[in-house]
Amino acid sequence: GDAAGIISTSNLAFNSMTDNEGKLSTKNIKMGRRPVAGGDKIYRYVKEVPLVAEDIMTEPLNTINLEAKVVDAASIMLKNDVTGLPVEDNKEVIGILSRSDIIKVLLN
């Protein structure tokens, strides 16, 4: 298939990086925030690891149609333990619906 986007150090946290035993390796991703509400990041370091997207991607790819109900998207996320879904229109990925997108709408 075609690439849907670029993996960068700022969005690596979208996919948990676990070791062979399924444990999250805290050596790979380190982030810190000031201990106050809304504090700025004091550091963000992602150790460079010799990985390609295929090494950490989730399979099978779960997507949601542009016209699908949000409750259906939430159900797919819960069932598959993912925090976001690529949104398709005519089999073309046009965006990502994240769990935080859904929460923002529910709280407004």
Summary of the structure (lengths in Angstrom):
residues: 108
radius of gyration: 15.9
end to end distance: 36.7
largest distance: 45.2
contacts: 189
relative contact order: 0.12
helix: 25%
strand: 26%
